């Protein structure tokens, strides 16, 4: 068992994508995926990668369709650097959607700032806002 543990410890870092990114951190948990996803990475300068191969945006949709074949339900994971321009991320998502892909997910790191939703405390009842002047009629 020790040998298996050592093998898994060595091979686990090799299974991740080799495109170095600084993913934004969120409080969202990990997802369970049954099939092998296609990973799209967007670097901070807007460079686009499919799996580990750099791809120009003009060739993005045709290459994605070729990789997926007839499996439009194949999961697509988009990994965007936190400093990547929002416009590029939105264009990639729109291109995937218009190409027929429906299972698209954004990958983030865990441990980010809280959304403000406290799952243990009961919802607080807020007092109505105070009016600064006479009511408008």
C-alpha positions as CSV (number, residue, x, y, z in Angstrom):
1,X,0.0,0.0,0.0
2,X,2.9,2.3,0.7
3,X,4.1,1.8,-2.9
4,X,0.7,2.7,-4.3
5,X,0.6,5.8,-2.1
6,X,4.0,6.9,-3.4
7,X,2.9,6.3,-7.0
8,X,-0.3,8.3,-6.6
9,X,1.7,11.1,-4.9
10,X,4.1,11.3,-7.8
11,X,1.5,11.0,-10.6
12,X,-1.2,13.3,-9.1
13,X,0.6,16.6,-10.1
14,X,1.1,15.2,-13.6
15,X,-2.7,14.8,-14.1
16,X,-3.4,18.6,-13.8
17,X,-3.2,20.9,-16.7
18,X,0.3,22.3,-17.5
19,X,-0.9,25.8,-18.4
20,X,0.1,27.9,-15.3
21,X,-2.8,30.1,-14.2
22,X,-3.8,32.0,-11.0
23,X,-7.4,30.9,-10.7
24,X,-9.8,33.1,-8.7
25,X,-10.7,31.6,-5.3
26,X,-14.4,31.0,-4.3
27,X,-16.1,29.0,-1.6
28,X,-17.6,26.6,-4.2
29,X,-16.9,22.9,-3.6
30,X,-15.5,20.4,-6.1
31,X,-17.7,18.7,-8.6
32,X,-17.9,15.0,-9.5
33,X,-17.5,14.4,-13.2
34,X,-18.1,11.0,-14.8
35,X,-16.5,11.5,-18.1
36,X,-13.1,13.1,-19.1
37,X,-13.7,16.8,-19.7
38,X,-12.1,19.1,-22.3
39,X,-10.2,21.8,-20.5
40,X,-10.0,25.3,-22.0
41,X,-7.5,27.7,-20.3
42,X,-7.3,31.4,-20.6
43,X,-4.1,33.1,-19.4
44,X,-3.9,36.6,-18.0
45,X,-2.8,38.1,-21.3
46,X,-5.8,36.5,-23.1
47,X,-3.9,33.6,-24.7
48,X,-6.3,30.6,-25.2
49,X,-5.4,27.0,-24.8
50,X,-7.4,23.8,-25.5
51,X,-6.0,21.1,-23.2
52,X,-2.3,22.1,-23.3
53,X,-2.2,23.4,-26.9
54,X,-2.3,27.1,-27.6
55,X,-5.2,27.9,-30.0
56,X,-6.1,31.2,-31.8
57,X,-9.6,32.3,-31.2
58,X,-10.5,32.0,-34.9
59,X,-9.8,28.3,-34.8
60,X,-11.3,27.7,-31.3
61,X,-14.9,26.6,-32.1
62,X,-13.9,24.2,-35.0
63,X,-11.2,22.6,-32.9
64,X,-13.5,22.1,-30.0
65,X,-16.1,20.5,-32.2
66,X,-13.4,18.2,-33.7
67,X,-12.2,17.2,-30.2
68,X,-15.7,16.5,-28.9
69,X,-16.9,14.7,-32.0
70,X,-20.6,14.0,-31.8
71,X,-20.6,14.3,-27.9
72,X,-22.0,17.8,-27.4
73,X,-22.9,16.8,-23.9
74,X,-19.2,16.3,-23.1
75,X,-18.2,18.5,-20.1
76,X,-16.1,21.5,-20.9
77,X,-14.1,23.1,-18.1
78,X,-13.0,26.7,-18.5
79,X,-10.0,27.7,-16.4
80,X,-9.5,31.5,-16.6
81,X,-6.8,33.4,-14.8
82,X,-8.2,35.9,-12.3
83,X,-6.6,38.7,-14.2
84,X,-7.8,37.6,-17.7
85,X,-10.1,40.2,-19.4
86,X,-13.7,39.5,-18.7
87,X,-14.5,40.1,-22.4
88,X,-12.3,37.3,-23.5
89,X,-13.9,34.9,-21.0
90,X,-17.3,35.9,-22.1
91,X,-16.4,35.4,-25.8
92,X,-15.1,31.9,-25.1
93,X,-18.3,31.0,-23.2
94,X,-20.5,32.4,-26.0
95,X,-18.5,30.6,-28.6
96,X,-18.9,27.3,-26.7
97,X,-22.6,27.9,-26.3
98,X,-23.2,28.8,-30.0
99,X,-21.1,25.7,-31.0
100,X,-23.7,23.5,-29.2
101,X,-22.0,22.7,-26.0
102,X,-24.3,22.7,-23.0
103,X,-22.2,21.3,-20.2
104,X,-19.8,24.2,-19.5
105,X,-18.3,24.9,-16.1
106,X,-15.9,27.5,-14.7
107,X,-13.1,26.2,-12.6
108,X,-11.9,28.1,-9.5
109,X,-9.7,27.5,-6.5
110,X,-11.4,26.9,-3.2
111,X,-11.0,28.9,0.0
112,X,-12.0,32.3,-1.4
113,X,-14.0,35.0,0.1
114,X,-17.4,34.1,1.5
115,X,-20.5,35.0,-0.5
116,X,-22.1,36.3,2.7
117,X,-24.4,33.3,2.9
118,X,-24.1,31.8,6.4
119,X,-25.5,28.3,6.1
120,X,-25.7,27.7,9.9
121,X,-27.4,30.9,11.1
122,X,-31.1,31.4,10.5
123,X,-32.0,34.2,8.1
124,X,-32.0,37.6,9.7
125,X,-35.0,39.7,9.5
126,X,-34.1,43.2,8.4
127,X,-35.9,46.3,9.6
128,X,-37.5,48.4,6.9
129,X,-35.3,51.2,5.8
130,X,-35.8,54.5,7.5
131,X,-37.2,57.3,5.4
132,X,-35.3,60.5,5.2
133,X,-38.2,62.7,4.2
134,X,-41.9,62.8,3.7
135,X,-43.3,59.9,1.6
136,X,-43.6,60.5,-2.1
137,X,-47.2,60.5,-3.4
